[in-house]
Amino acid sequence: MTPDAADPAPNDEALRRGNTGVAHAAHHVGMITPVQRAAAILAEQRFVVIGTADAEGPWTAAAQYRLLPRGLYVESDRESRHARAIAASGRASGVVYDSAATVADADGVQFAFAAREVDATGARDILAARLPRDAVGDSEREAEVAALAGVPQKRLYVLDVVRAYVFDRDAWRSRGTDARLEVDAARVWELLAEAPTR
């Protein structure tokens, strides 16, 4: 993701620093730190592109995610290539970004994950741990557990964040380099946990 090389208009600079590239960028005028950018992106998006590797080489797959206290989870068929790679290695990478953003507003969060498979017997605890954005009531959660148990091949894949990065906008503006800036993942998730219930 490389933004347009054109310099932003001076009166747009504050907005650009905090803009996550979402359609309602005005909501983020006050969010200027990389940690806040990362939290805003994760709160507003719904899909993660997961990277794995196996004996055949690298692989990517997009999946809908839900937020957990230390990361996120996705649902998948246990025979999918990325699921098999996670089960074998316990590792994955990922990126969350707004694919509808303009090139000038491109932004995203990239991750290194510790990853694990959770079957139906452990699903209740994972579903109950969701952050406010994705939390549901008890009856709806029990229906989700039953639905998961009803599909023997379906599993949850928990992706615990080891490291997180955002696009380094200052490096792009000052040097024209496509670089990343590491952010404090624990602080990002603190902000996500403070977000209101959907």
SVG drawing of the C-alpha trace seen along z (x, -y; Angstrom):
<svg xmlns="http://www.w3.org/2000/svg" viewBox="-31 -25 45 59">
<polyline fill="none" stroke="black" stroke-width="0.4" points="0.0,0.0 1.8,-3.1 0.0,-6.5 0.1,-8.9 3.4,-10.8 1.6,-14.2 2.0,-16.2 -1.3,-16.6 -2.7,-20.1 -1.5,-21.9 -4.9,-22.2 -5.4,-18.5 -2.2,-17.5 -3.8,-16.9 -6.6,-14.9 -4.2,-12.8 -2.1,-11.9 -5.1,-10.5 -7.1,-9.3 -7.5,-5.5 -8.8,-5.6 -12.3,-4.8 -15.3,-6.4 -16.0,-8.5 -12.5,-9.9 -13.9,-13.0 -14.5,-10.7 -10.7,-10.4 -9.6,-14.0 -8.4,-13.7 -6.7,-10.4 -3.2,-11.2 -0.9,-8.6 0.0,-5.3 -1.5,-3.4 -4.8,-5.3 -4.7,-4.7 -4.2,-1.0 -7.1,-0.8 -9.4,-2.8 -8.7,-0.5 -9.3,2.7 -12.5,1.3 -14.0,0.4 -12.9,3.2 -14.1,6.8 -11.7,8.8 -8.1,9.9 -5.8,11.3 -3.9,14.2 -0.5,15.2 0.8,18.7 3.5,21.0 3.7,24.8 5.8,27.3 4.3,25.9 5.2,22.3 3.5,19.2 -0.3,18.8 -2.8,16.0 -6.5,16.2 -9.1,13.5 -11.4,14.2 -13.9,12.3 -12.5,11.6 -13.8,10.9 -11.7,9.1 -10.4,10.8 -8.5,9.3 -5.0,10.2 -5.8,10.5 -8.6,11.9 -10.2,15.0 -11.5,16.3 -13.6,19.3 -12.5,21.8 -12.7,25.3 -9.9,27.3 -8.9,28.7 -8.3,25.3 -4.7,24.7 -4.2,21.8 -5.9,23.8 -3.6,26.8 -0.6,24.5 -1.6,22.9 -2.2,26.3 1.3,27.4 3.3,24.3 1.4,22.2 2.3,19.1 0.7,16.7 0.9,13.1 -1.9,10.8 -3.0,7.4 -6.2,5.4 -6.9,2.5 -9.6,0.6 -9.8,1.8 -12.1,-1.1 -9.7,-3.8 -8.1,-6.0 -4.4,-5.6 -3.7,-8.8 -5.5,-7.6 -4.2,-4.0 -3.4,-2.7 -3.4,0.6 -2.2,2.7 0.2,5.7 0.8,8.5 2.9,11.4 0.6,13.9 0.9,16.8 -1.9,18.9 -3.9,21.9 -6.9,24.0 -9.9,24.2 -12.5,26.9 -16.1,26.8 -15.3,27.8 -13.2,24.7 -15.3,22.4 -17.6,21.1 -14.7,19.5 -13.4,17.8 -16.8,16.5 -17.4,15.2 -14.1,13.3 -14.9,11.1 -14.4,7.4 -17.4,5.1 -17.4,4.5 -18.3,8.2 -19.9,9.2 -23.4,10.8 -25.8,11.9 -25.8,15.4 -28.5,16.9 -27.0,15.8 -23.6,17.0 -25.0,20.4 -26.6,20.6 -23.1,19.9 -21.6,22.7 -24.3,25.1 -23.8,24.0 -20.1,24.6 -20.6,28.0 -23.0,28.9 -20.3,28.6 -17.6,31.1 -15.0,29.6 -15.4,26.0 -12.9,24.6 -12.0,21.3 -8.5,20.0 -7.2,17.7 -4.6,15.2 -2.7,13.7 -0.8,10.6 3.0,10.9 3.9,7.7 1.9,5.0 2.9,2.4 1.2,-0.5 2.2,-2.3 5.0,-4.9 3.5,-8.0 6.4,-10.2 8.9,-8.0 6.8,-8.2 6.5,-12.0 10.2,-12.7 12.0,-9.9 9.5,-8.4 10.1,-5.0 7.4,-2.4 8.1,-1.6 6.3,-0.3 6.3,-1.6 5.9,0.9 3.2,0.0 2.5,1.1 0.0,3.9 -1.0,4.0 -1.9,0.3 -3.9,0.8 -5.9,3.5 -6.5,1.4 -8.1,-1.2 -10.2,1.5 -11.4,2.8 -12.6,-0.7 -14.7,-1.0 -18.5,-1.0 -20.6,2.2 -22.0,2.4"/>
</svg>
